[in-house]
Amino acid sequence: MAELIVKSTGSASRGNPRIDLTPMVDLGFLLITFFIFTTTLSVPKTMDINMPVEGPSMPLAHHTAMTIYLGKDHKLYHYSGTDAMNSVYEKLQQTDFHTIRKALFDHAANVKSAYINGLKGSKKDDFPFVIVKASAESQYADLVNLLDELNITNMGNYALVDISAEEELELQKKG
């Protein structure tokens, strides 16, 4: 509230106005409280990860499979098709995170073109499937980056699988 104090001495003197700021402070705190309670904080974003379950294995058409290995020093190795299903390690292609997206898009295009070109055993509803195997020398950040790439390329069919000792040895030979 505003208060005017006037001295009653002699001639026309001006008083010094005194302004009470208590209501303004109250209003400020009410506004701050309102904005704190009505603000939505960032909601954590999660991504589903498909892990294989115990039991019988799921049959996969050879041309739909792609296997990606996470190696040391941020290196990725991949192969697809029959090479991936038969573990032909000589066909492993080394790549990195700058070019893996193109490899994933190419794999999806190959699966679609297999049906169009009449590949024996291919069906119209075949989907590309990616198997991810991380070596002991790989870093957790590489796995997260690869999962991001799978999400960006809309490769919704993938699984994280344990790497075998034989595969680990082959990756150590590569590099």
Secondary structure, 3 states (H helix, E strand, C coil): CEEEECCCCCCCCCCEEEECCHHHHHHHHHHHHHHHHHCCCCCCCCCCCCCCCCCCCCCCCHHHEEEEEECCCCCEEEEECHHHHCCCHHHCEEECCCCHHHHHHHHHHHHHHHHHCCCCCCCCCCCCEEEEEECCCCCHHHHHHHHHHHHHCCCCCEEECCCCHHHHHHHHHHC
